[in-house]
Amino acid sequence: MKKIFAFLLILIVQICFGEVLFSDDFNDGNDNGWTHLGVAAFQVIDGRYFVHAQQSRGLGKSLNGDQSGVMSTADYSVLCSLVMECGRESGLIARYTGDDQWYYRMVVKPYSSRVLLERRNDSGPSVVKDQCSFTLVAGSDYWIRLEVEGNSIRGRIWDGSLDEEPENWMLTATDALQGEAGSFGLFASGYGKIPWSSIFDDVIVSVPAGQQLSSETWATVKTNSSVQ
């Protein structure tokens, strides 16, 4: 059943957002090709990707790309599902070229009920480019998208199904300090003393789209994509 869903997911994204550059639904039971950084453990369990740690303060990153772990273009849109079981923050990474270089993050912070766009350099402080209020319920499923196109960075998060993706971006920013393609990634972190865990699934990286499909078009896509 999950394989059918993954096929439909890729089909819908390809129709709506253009060419799919990379995808991983973790149905093969492993995360081969992903590069791990940080204190976390990275495990595929029942077709879902767990980034977690036991009583360790810090952050874990898992990075990838469509060409040997690096993206072939600097303009791309990263989509995945996210469940935060417990932790300080989770989210998506774009244009990562190294811890001592600038890259972009979309950050979900459940305890402060915020979601942020950041320019980050792990050797120094982050620069918040945009933020808004968002209440995340621990253990619930969400979709999250981070898009980089030229000097534009955009993001949104929502609950419900993929075809309920909001038409407007929740977060938008302009920044010209990191224009290299780099790698995209997933990350999670915790406070320490207590276990923390985030679950990712159905990762798809596609070419950015200029505009969202209307609900009428979504209905057509779902009808034409239904499995008999």
Long-range contacts (C-beta under 8 A, 24 or more apart in sequence): 2-27, 2-47, 3-27, 4-227, 5-202, 6-202, 8-225, 8-227, 9-162, 9-202, 9-204, 10-204, 11-225, 12-162, 12-163, 12-221, 12-222, 12-225, 13-79, 13-162, 13-204, 13-206, 14-206, 15-221, 16-209, 16-212, 16-213, 16-218, 16-221, 17-77, 17-206, 17-207, 17-208, 17-209, 18-206, 18-207, 18-208, 18-209, 19-206, 19-207, 20-204, 20-205, 20-206, 21-66, 21-71, 21-72, 21-73, 21-76, 21-205, 21-206, 21-207, 22-64, 22-65, 22-66, 22-71, 22-184, 22-203, 22-204, 22-205, 23-202, 23-203, 23-204, 23-205, 24-64, 24-203, 25-201, 25-202, 25-203, 26-201, 31-62, 33-64, 33-69, 34-62, 34-63, 34-64, 35-62, 35-63, 35-64, 35-69, 35-183, 36-60, 36-61, 36-62, 37-61, 37-62, 37-63, 37-99, 38-187, 40-188, 47-201, 48-199, 48-200, 48-201, 49-186, 49-199, 49-200, 49-201, 49-203, 50-197, 50-198, 50-199, 51-90, 51-186, 51-187, 51-188, 51-197, 51-198, 51-199, 51-200, 52-85, 52-188, 52-195, 52-196, 52-197, 52-198, 53-190, 53-195, 53-196, 53-197, 54-195, 55-192, 55-193, 55-194, 55-195, 56-190, 56-192, 57-190, 57-191, 57-192, 57-193, 58-189, 58-190, 58-192, 59-187, 59-188, 59-189, 60-187, 60-188, 60-189, 61-93, 61-96, 61-185, 61-186, 61-187, 62-185, 62-186, 62-187, 63-93, 63-96, 63-183, 63-184, 63-185, 64-183, 64-184, 64-185, 64-203, 65-181, 65-182, 65-183, 65-184, 66-205, 69-183, 70-181, 70-182, 70-183, 71-95, 71-181, 71-182, 71-183, 71-184, 71-205, 72-181, 73-181, 73-207, 74-148, 74-179, 74-180, 74-181, 74-182, 75-148, 75-149, 75-150, 75-207, 75-208, 76-147, 76-148, 76-181, 76-184, 76-205, 76-206, 76-207, 76-208, 77-145, 77-146, 77-147, 77-148, 77-205, 77-206, 77-207, 77-208, 77-209, 78-145, 78-146, 78-147, 78-184, 78-203, 78-204, 78-205, 79-143, 79-144, 79-145, 79-202, 79-203, 79-204, 79-205, 79-206, 80-143, 80-144, 80-186, 80-200, 80-201, 80-202, 80-203, 80-204, 81-141, 81-142, 81-143, 81-144, 81-200, 81-201, 81-202, 82-108, 82-141, 82-142, 82-143, 82-144, 82-157, 82-198, 82-199, 82-200, 83-139, 83-140, 83-141, 83-142, 83-198, 83-199, 84-108, 84-110, 84-136, 84-138, 84-139, 84-188, 84-197, 84-198, 84-199, 85-138, 85-139, 85-196, 85-197, 85-198, 85-199, 86-138, 86-190, 86-194, 86-195, 86-196, 86-197, 87-188, 87-189, 87-190, 87-191, 87-196, 87-197, 87-198, 88-189, 88-190, 88-191, 88-196, 89-188, 89-189, 90-186, 90-187, 90-188, 90-189, 90-198, 91-144, 91-146, 91-186, 91-187, 92-144, 92-145, 92-146, 92-155, 92-184, 92-185, 92-186, 92-187, 93-146, 93-183, 93-184, 93-185, 93-186, 93-187, 94-146, 94-147, 94-148, 94-153, 94-182, 94-184, 94-185, 95-148, 95-178, 95-179, 95-180, 95-181, 95-182, 95-183, 95-184, 96-182, 96-183, 96-184, 96-185, 97-178, 97-180, 97-182, 97-183, 99-123, 101-178, 102-177, 102-178, 103-178, 103-182, 104-146, 104-148, 104-153, 104-175, 104-178, 105-146, 105-187, 106-144, 106-145, 106-146, 106-155, 106-157, 106-171, 108-134, 108-136, 108-142, 108-144, 108-157, 110-135, 110-136, 110-138, 115-155, 115-157, 115-170, 115-171, 116-171, 117-153, 117-154, 117-155, 117-171, 117-172, 117-173, 119-175, 119-177, 119-178, 129-153, 129-171, 129-173, 129-174, 129-175, 130-171, 130-172, 130-173, 131-171, 132-170, 132-171, 134-170, 146-184, 147-208, 148-208, 149-208, 150-179, 151-175, 151-176, 151-179, 163-218, 163-221, 163-222, 165-212, 167-212
